Amino acid sequence: MELRRPKTVLFSNTMRTHTLFLPVVLLLSFVLNSAAQTVAPTKSEISGCNVDLARLAVAQRADESGTVSDTEERVNILTRVADFEWRYDKQAAHDHLAEAYKVAAARFHEKGFENENDQGIAIPKPDLRFRVIEAITKKDTAWAKKLIDEILAEYEKDAEDKTDDRDKARELSATLSIAISTIKSDPALSWYLFRRVMAGRLDSHWLFTLYEVAASDPRFADQLYSELLTRYRSEKPRRFLFLSAYPFASNRIVGIDKFQFGSSVPATLGPNPALQTRFLTTLMQNFSAFVVDPTNLTAPAEPHRLGEPAYVVSALNELQPIVAERFPSLLPQFTELSTIANSTLNDNLRQSMDDKNEREAGFRSSFETRIKELEQADEEGKLTDEMIVSVATWGLDSLSEDQMKRLLPWIEKIDDKDAKEATTNFFWFMRTKRAVRDDQLDDAEAFAAKVKRIDFRIVVLFELAEARTKVINSSAAALGILSDAAKQVRSAPDSVPKARVLLGLASKYEKINHAAAIDALSDAVNVINHLQGTEVLQTTIRQMIKTRRSLFYYSVEVPYYGLEETFKIVGKNDLDLTIANATTLTNKYLRTLAVIGAAQSCVDNKKPSKKKPQKR
């Protein structure tokens, strides 16, 4: 396969509106081509990398940002240009970041928090202020802390008055996200931000945060958990239970709300007996103080929640078998507390708990129980699509191969054609991922062929290819898998999934075959230029399973689909063709990201020139 220029004509769609960009690219092309004709390139120069020209190309993207009407795009352009330019001109980079934050803050004050609609689901849009701050944290910690403190101070003024649950803690979640991202690069900043958020009430964001931290640094996560236990030891029982999952490495919290709050758990994280002991003793102290105060028992419940005694009783009932088995020394005190707590429940609250447990019975049932329920409903003529889809989509990744085989005939019984197709797609997708995880690669390849949605199929084909490359002398097999995927993708109509998959192919190919990577990148550019907007930047594939009475919704995170990262990966070996592809993107924002990605590959990999020693 030959290296090739993009199929679209260079500047054909941008020549009139972007005249400032033309001389730079022509100059870049001239310099690169001239150098290729007159000088045999060394290994470090094969890509055609020239730092000054790369900087000039990026600088023009900053100048062009003023003509971008979309606020998010403009902010992202300025922050990315600043990140690129920081090593060369800190003042210019600082000015770009200041301008980006000014634009982001003005947008927030005008619009507040924003959402976008995805198949009927409201998806929160990012707070652009924090996107800029995240970029600033990499360059100027003091400035980042100042901006976050200002935002949180404003948040704390009216935190109690917020009525929309989705917006109540967005600032806190964004702050925690930055804290997580700086654990390795700036742990002092991480601790500052974590403790800054601890100034507020305990809420569900800590459940997710602990596991995200553990994925990066387990020791840091353990220390953070210990500090959270101390800080919130007197919190109300419902909120205190957000700390119940971590010491057990459980994907769900303890208590009556366990099916409202769950999180994925890092595969490397296991139960921690020492933290379990601390949690249980702190919980008993918390609950003991709660049940002896009569005012707690009659206090109104938080909106949309049960009364606090329900959380005390449900947690104690769930934990008692664990205490009896693993912590017998705590059992007498625990049993006494449980007896007292159960006596505090009034009839209304007890009935509310029973009703909630009944509604969630399916979630609490084992796979075997749920299959028996399907069998019984089928015999009685009461089987519904909703019942089957619920079983087929709940906990599928934890099923054994035998259980998955037993589930498939039930999926075939779904009446609604679209629901059956979507559920079948999800089933084979998850079964393929399971086979890859279990190193059953031949089975995985066969299963992947049954995933009908092409974007989902490519995801698992990518995972399969990665697994193949980990085996000695398996690159040819991986290349074959990618080539097969590429044939399927190129034959499909232009679409956002097709563009994302081609970017993914380019990234994957780069590890195996550079010529194929350039080929896929060129195809991706052509597809993107036929699309509307910037959806190609999304790295999540979503699917909705809609039955007559219910809606099931799931999403899949997809690696290597980032536009900028793909151009950076491919540009490491060939800046000339990569940046040529980047400059043919017609969307200004996408073009900026692609140019920066390609340029970044140049400056990151350019070896510093060796100065000749001066003669004495």
N, C-alpha and C positions, 0 to 999 in steps of 0.2 A: 504493500500500500504506500503510495507516495504522499509526502507532505504536501499540503495544498493550501492555497489562499482561500479566503471565504468566497462562497458562491456569489454573494451579493456584491455589487459594484461599490468600490470604496467611495464614500462620501455621496453616493447617489441621492440619499434622502436628507442629507444634512448640509450640503454645500452652501445653500443660500443663507441658512439661519445660523451657521456656526463658522463663519469665515475665519475667525481668529484661530480656530483649531487647525485649519488646513496647512499653513506653513510648517507647523511643528511636525506634523505627521509626515509631510513630504520630506522635510529635512531629516527626520528619523529614518525614513525609508532610504533616502539618498545616502546617508552616512553608512547605514548598515550594508547596503548593496555595494557601495564603493569599497568598503572595507573588505567585503567578501571577495571582490574581484582583484584587489591589489595585495592583500596580506593573507597568508595562510593562517587561519585562526588557531590559537592555542586552545587547549581543553577548556580553560576557564572563560574563553571568549566565544565559544561556539554559539551561545545563545544570542549574540549580538547585543549584549548588555552594555549600556552607556548610562551611568548614573545621572549625569547632568541632563541628558535628554529625557530620561525617565522622570526626573523632578519637574522638568518643564511641562511634560504632558500632564502630570498631576496638578500642577499649579493652574493650568488652564481650566481644569475641572472646577477648581474653587472659584475662579472668575465667572464661570458659567452658572454657578449655583444661584446667583442673583436673578437669573431668568427662569428658575424653576418655581412654579406656582405651588406645588404640593409641599406643605410644611414639613411633613415627615421626611420626604426625599431631600429637601434642602438641608435639614438638620443632619441627616445621615451623611450627606456629601461633605459638609463642613467638618464633622467630627472625624471622618475617615481621612480627609486631606490633612487635618491637623496631626493625626497619629503618624501619618507618613512623613510629614515635614519636620516633626519635632527634633529629630537628630541633627537636622541641618540648620534650622532657623527657628529657635524656640519662641521668639517674639511673634513671628508671623503665625506660628501654630497656636500660640496663646490667643491671638486675636481671632482666629477662626473659631476656637472653642467658645470664647466670650460671645461672639456673634451667634453661634449655634444655641447657646443657652438663652440668650436674649429672645431669639425667635421661639424657642420651645416654651419659655415661661409666658410669653405673650399668648401663645396658642392655648396654654392651660387656663390662663385667666379668662380667656374668651369662651372656651368650650368646656372646661372642666374635664372629667374623665369621659372617655369616648369608648364606644363599642362598635363592632361590626357584626353583621348578620351572616351566619354560615349555616345554610340548610335549616333555618329556623332557630338556630342556637346563637345567643348573644355572646360573642367572643370579645373580651376586653382588649382594647388597643393599648399599646405601650405608652407609658408616661414619658414623653420625649425629654422632659427635664432630667430624668434619671438615666436616660440613654446618653445624654451629654456628660452627666456626672461620672458615669462608668468610664467614659473615655478620659475624663480628667483625673480619675484616681490613678491611672497608669503614669501620670506625669507630675501631678502636683497634689499631694495628699492633703495639705493644709487647706487648699482651695476647695477640694472636694468635701472635706469635713464641714467647712463653713456653709457651703450650699445645702448640704443635707440637714445641718442643724437649723437653718432657716426654714426649710420645708417642713421639718418635723415640728418646729415651734408653731408654725401656722396650722399644721394638722391638729395639734393638741388643743388648740383654742376651741375647735368645734367638733372634736371627735365624737363626743356624746350625742351631738345633735344630728349626726348622719343617720338617715333612715334606710338607705339602700345597702343591704348586706354586702353586695358585690364591691361597694366603694369604701366600706368602713376601714379597711386596713391596706389599701393599695400602696400607700406611701411606705408603710412598714414592710410589706412584702418586697417592695422594690429596694428598700434599704438592706434587707436581709440578703437579697440576691447579690448586691454589690459586696457585702461582707463575705459571702461564700466565694465569690470570684477572686478575692484578694487573700485568701487563707495562705497560700504558698508564697505569693509575691510580697505581701505586706501584712503579716499576721497581727501586727500592732493595730493597724487600721481595722482589721476584721474584728478584733476584740472591742475596739472603741464603738464600732457600729452595732455589734451584738448587744453590748451593754446599753447603748443608747435606746435600742428597741425595748430592752428589758425595763425601761422606765415606765412603759405602758402595761396594760393588762395582758395576762396570758391568753393566747388564742391559738387557733388551729395552725397558723403559719409556722409555729415552732415544731409541730409534728413533722412537717415536710422538710423544714430547715435542718433538723438534726440528721436526717438520713442523707441529705445532700452533702452536708459537711462530712459525714462518715465516709461517703464515697471518695472524698478527696483526702481526708486525714482522720482516721479513726480515733487516734489519741486526742486530737483537738476536739472531736465530737464528744468524747467521754468527759473531758474537762468542761465543755460547754454544758452538757447535761447536768453535771454536778452543781454547777453554778445556778442553773435554772431551778433545780430542786430547792436550793437554799433561798433563792429570790422569791419563789412562788409557793413556799411551804404553807402559807396561810390563805392561798387563793380559794375561791369557792369550789366545791367539789366538782361541778361540771367542767370547769376550766382546768382544774388540777389534773383531770384525767387525760388531757392532751399530752401529758408526760408519761402515760402508762405504757405506751407501745415500745419505746426505744430500748429499755433495759432487757426486754424479752426478744428484741429483733423481730417484732410482730408487725404485720402489715396493717393492723387495725388496732384502734384504741380499745380499752376495756370499758364496759358499761353499756347502758341502754342505747347510746348513740353510736355504737361500734360500726354500724353499716352506713353511717353518714360521713365518717372520717377514716380514710385509709391512705396508705402510701406504699409505693414500691420500696423494697429493702435491698440495699447493696448486697450482692452475692457474697462478698467477703466479710460481711458483718454477722457475728453470731451473738447469742445471748450472753449477758454479762452478769454472773451471779452476785458480784459485789454491788453493782448498781441496782440489781433487783432487790437486794436486802435494804439498801438505802431508800429505794422507792417505797417499799412496803412499810417500813418503819415511819417514814414521813407521811404516807397516806393514812396510817392508823392514827397518828397524832392529829392530822388535819381533820379526819372524820370524827374522831373522839371529841374534839373541840366544837365541831359543828353540831352534833346531836345533843349535846348537853345544854345548848343555848336555845331556849324556847322560841325566841324571835326568828331564828333561822327556819324553823319548821313551818311557820305561817307566812313567811315572806313571799311576795308574788314571784312567779317564775319569769325568767327572761323571755322576751318575745319569741314565739314559735318553739319554745322548749318546755319540757316537763319541769315540775318542781324539783328543787335540789335534792330532797330526800330520795327521789327515784334514782339519781345517779349514785348516791351513797350505797343504797341497797343493791342495785344491779351490779355494781363493781365488786362489792364484798362477796356476793353470791358467786360471781364468775371466778374470783381469785381464790376462794376458799379451798378448792381441790389442789391448786398449785401450792398454797401454803402448807397444806397437810402433807403433801408429798415431798416438797423440797426444803421447807423451812419449819419443821415441827416445833422448834423452840418458840416460834411466834404464834402457834396455833391457839393456845388457851386465850390469850389476849384478843386474838383475831375473832375467835368464836363468840366471846362475850360482846365484843363491839358489834358483830353481825346481829346478834339477838336484840340488842338495844336499838339498832338502826331499823330493823324490820318492824319493831313496835311503833315506830314514828309514822309509818305509812297510813294515811286515811283511805277510806274505801274508794273515793274518787280517783286518787292518784294510783292506787293499786290497779284499778280497772283500766286506767290510761296506759299503764305499763303492759298489762295483758293484751290490750288492743294493738299496741305497737309491736309487741313480740309476735302476735298472730300475723300481722301484715308482713313481717319480715321473716316468717317461718321458712320460706323458700331459700333465703340467703343462709340460714343457719343449718339447713339440711345438707347431708352428705350427698355425693353423687349417686350413690346407690338408692338413697331414699327418694331423690328427685326422679330417678328413672322409674321407680315403682309407682310414683304418683302419675307419671305419664302413662304407664301401662294401665293403671286403674281408670284414668280418665278416658283412655282409648276404648276400654271395654264397656264403659258406661255411655259412650257416645258424647263425651264432654270435652274431648281434646281440642285445644285451640292453638292457633299459630303462636299466640303470645306465650303460652306455656312452653312450647318447644324452643322458641328463640331465647327465652330466659335461661333455660338449661344449657343451650348451645353456646351462649356468650358469657356465662358466669364462670370464672375460674378455669377457663379452657386451658390455660398455660400450665396448670398444675395437674392435669389429668394424665393418667398412664396411657401408653399406646393401646392397651386393651380397651380401656374406657372410651378412648376416641373412636375406636372401631365400632363399639356398641352405640355410640351417639349418632353416627352417620345415617342409619336407617330412619331415625326419628326426623332428621332434617329433611329427608325425602318426603315426609308426610306433610310438610308445610304447604298450605293451599295457595296462598298468595304468591304469584310468580316472582315479583320483584323481591319480596321478603326472602323467598327460598334462595334466589340467586345471590343476594347479599350475604345471607347466613352461610351458604355454601362457600362463598369466597372467603369469608372470615375463618371458617373451619379449616380449609386447606392452607390458608396463610399461616395460621397458628400451628397447624400440624407440621408444616414445613420448617418453621422456626424451631419447633421442638426437636425434629430430626437432626437439624444442623447442630443444635446444642448438645445432642447426645452422640454426635459424630457418626450418625447414620446417613452419610452423604449421598449414597446411591438412592436411598429411600427419599431423601430430601429433594433430589433432582426430579424424581417421579412425581412427588407431591406438588412441587412447584408448577409443573405443567398443568395442574388442575386448578390453579388460581387464575380465575378469569379476568379480573381487573389487572390490566397490564402494569399499572404503576405499583400495585401490591406485589405482582409477580416479580418485577425487577428488583424490588427490595430484597426478597428472599434469594433471588439469584445472585445478588451482590454478596449477601451473607454466605451463601454457598461458595462463591468464588474465593472469598477471603479464607474460608475454612480449607479450601483446596490448596491455596498458596502456602499455608502453614505446614503442609506435608512436603517432604523433600521431592524434588523433581515433578511437582504437580502444576507448574506454571502453564504448561501446554493445555492441561485440562481446564484450568481457570480461564484461559484465553478462549477456549472453545465454548465455554458456558457464556462468557460475555459476548462473543460473536453471535451466538444463537439469540441472545437477548437483543442485540443490536438489530438483527434482521427483523425481529418482531416489532421493535420500536419504530424503525424507519418506514415500515409499511403502514403504520397507523396514521390517522389524520392528525394534523397539527393541533396541539392542545397544551395546556399547562403541564399536565402529567408527562407528556412526551418530552417537553423541553427539560423538565427536571430530571427525567431518566437519562437523557442524553448528556446532561452535565455530570450526572453520576457515573455514566459510562466513561466519560473523559477522565474523571478522577481515578477510576478503577484501572482503566487501560494504562494510565501513566506509570503504574507500578510494573507493568508487564510489557507494553508495546507503545512507544512514544508516537509512532506514525498513526496508530489507531486512535490514540488520544486526541491528536490534532484533528483527525477526521471527524470524530464524535463532537468535538468542540465547535467545529465549523457548522455541522448540522444543527447543533443546539442554537447557535446564533441565528441561523435562518429561521428556525421555528419561533424563537422569541420575537423576532421582528414581525411575525405574522400574528402575534398575540396582542391583547390590549392590557395596558397597565403593567404592574410589577409583581403580579402573583407568582411569577417564577421564583421569587426570592423565598417563598414559603418553604419550610423544611418539614412540614407535617402533612401527611395524607389522611384525610378523614372519610369516614363512610357512615351513612345512616341506614339503619334497618327499620323500616316503617311497616307496622302491621295495622290492622283495622283499628285497634284501640290503644296501641302503645308505640313508643318510639325508643329505639336502642341506638346509641351513638358511641362510636369509638374512633380513636385516632392512632396513628403510627408515626413515630419520629423517624425521619429518614436521613442518614448521614450522607455527606459528600454532595449534597444538592445545592450548597451555597454557591452563588455566582462568583463572588469575589474569591473565595477559597479555591474554587475550581481553576480559575485563571491563574492564581498563584501557584497551584500545584503543577499545572501544565507549563507555565512560563519558566519554571526552573530549568528546563532543558531546551527551550526555544522561545526566547523573548520576541523575536521578529514575527513569527507567525502568530504567536499568542496575542500580541498587542494589535496586530493587523485585524484579527478577529474581534478584539475588544472595540476597536474604533468603528466598526460597522454596525454596532448596536444603535438603533435609532432613538431609544428612550434615553434621555440625558442622565437620569439617575443610574440606570443599568450600565450605561457606557462608562460613567465615572467609576463605579465599583469594579468593573472589569479592568479598566485601565490601571486603577490603583493596585488591584490584585496582581496584574502582570508586572507592573513597575516594582512592587514589593518583592517579587521573586528575584528581580534584578539586584536591588540594593541589599537584600538579605544574603545573597550568595556571592556578591562581588568580593573578591579577595583584595585586601588593601595592597596598594602598590608598595614594593620594597624600594626604599630610598638607597641610592648608592652611597657608600661611606665617603665622607669628604677627605680629600687628600690633604695631608699636613704639609 
